[in-house]
């Protein structure tokens, strides 16, 4: 059986001994994880609910809800339905943010700025993101 750093056997919240907490039950050798694996579900629940950490990147920002409407039919350029119909009104959410400053940092600090536009289309969400840097540092 597995044990923790103090030598005690690992157990679930209900006191069941855990023989292996590093693998999950799967449908076949390479299949998807099964929901009946209560140990995995318990670990995920702990991971997701322990605390909500402060957002480090793009922590400060401003957002707005609105609508997008194309000026024309752009079917020759794209398959996106919301860009092919000039009559289609698509809900959007826009976010402008600083990149490195934590919550409470000043707006006047020289910093990379970011933006994101989320289009809520009939085909699913379309996200457009950007930064105001000439060359992005991750390639």
N, C-alpha and C positions, 0 to 999 in steps of 0.2 A: 504494500500500500504506500501511497505518496504521503510525505510528511512536510510540515512547514519548517522554517528555520529553527524553531525550538524543539523539533522532534515530535510534535503532536501530529496525529493523523489529520489529513485534510478532510473537512466535512462540508456538506451543504448547509444552508440556513436551517433546514429541518433536522440536521444531525446525521444524515446518511453519509457513511464513509465514501470517499472518492478514491477510486483506484487509479484513475487517469484523468487529469484535468487539462491535458495539452492537446487532445484529439477530440473530434466530434463524431457522432453517429452519422453515417452517410448511406445513401442509396447506392450500393455498389462500391467498388474500389475508388472510382473517381467521380462518383455522383454528388449531388447536392446534399448539404447538411439537412438532417431531419428535425422537424419541430418537436419530436418526442424526446430529443436529447435535453432533458431538464437541467443538466449541469451547464451546458452551453447557454441556455436561455437565462439561467441565473447569473452567469458571468456577464452576459451582455446587459442585463438589467442593472447590475452594480456599476458597470462602466458608464452607462447612459444616465444614471440617476444620482450619482454621488454628489456632484455639484455642477453648477453651470459656470465654466471658466470665463474670465474676461476675454473679450475678443481682442486679440493682439494686433492683427493686421487689419487695416481699414476700420479702426475702432471708432473714429470720429467721422460723422457724416451727416448729410441731410438727404431726405428722400421725398418723393412726390408721386402721387398717383395721377394718371392722365389717360389720354387716348391718342392713338396713332391712326392717321389716314393717309394712304398713298396718294400722290398727285396724279399718278397715271398707272396704266397697265404695264408691268415690267416682266411679262411672261417670257420674253425672249432672253432675259437675264437670270431668272430664278424659277424654282419650282414652288417656292413659298407662297401659299394661297393668299396670305394677307398683303402681299406685294403685287398681286395680279389683279385685284379688284379695287378700283378707286372708290367704290361705294362702301367698302368694308371698313368698319370702325373697330380697331383692336385696342383693348385695355392694356396699359403699360404701367410699370413701376420704374422710376429712375432714382438712382442713388449716386450722390457725389460725396467723395470722402478724401481724407488724408490717408497716406499709406502707413507712416511709421509712428505718428504721435498717438499716445494712449488717450483714453477719455480724459477730458479736462485740459488737454494741451491747447496752445494758442493757434489761432487761424493764420497768424502772420508769419509763423515759422516757415522757412523755405523748405519745402518738402515735395516729394512726388505726390501728385494728386491722381485719384482714380475715379472712374465712373462705371456704372453698370445700368443697362436697360433690360428689363425683362418684359417681353411681349407675351401676353396670354392669348395664344392663337387657338383656332379650332383644331389644329394639328398637334398641339402640345405647346409647351413653353419654349421660347427662343430667347437665349441670353446673349447679349452683346456687352463685352467688357473692354476696358481700356485704361491706360495710364498715360500721363503726359511726359514720357521720357523718349528721347530720340532712339535709344537702343535698349530693348528689354534685357535684363541680366540673366534670365533663364531662357535657354534655347531648346 
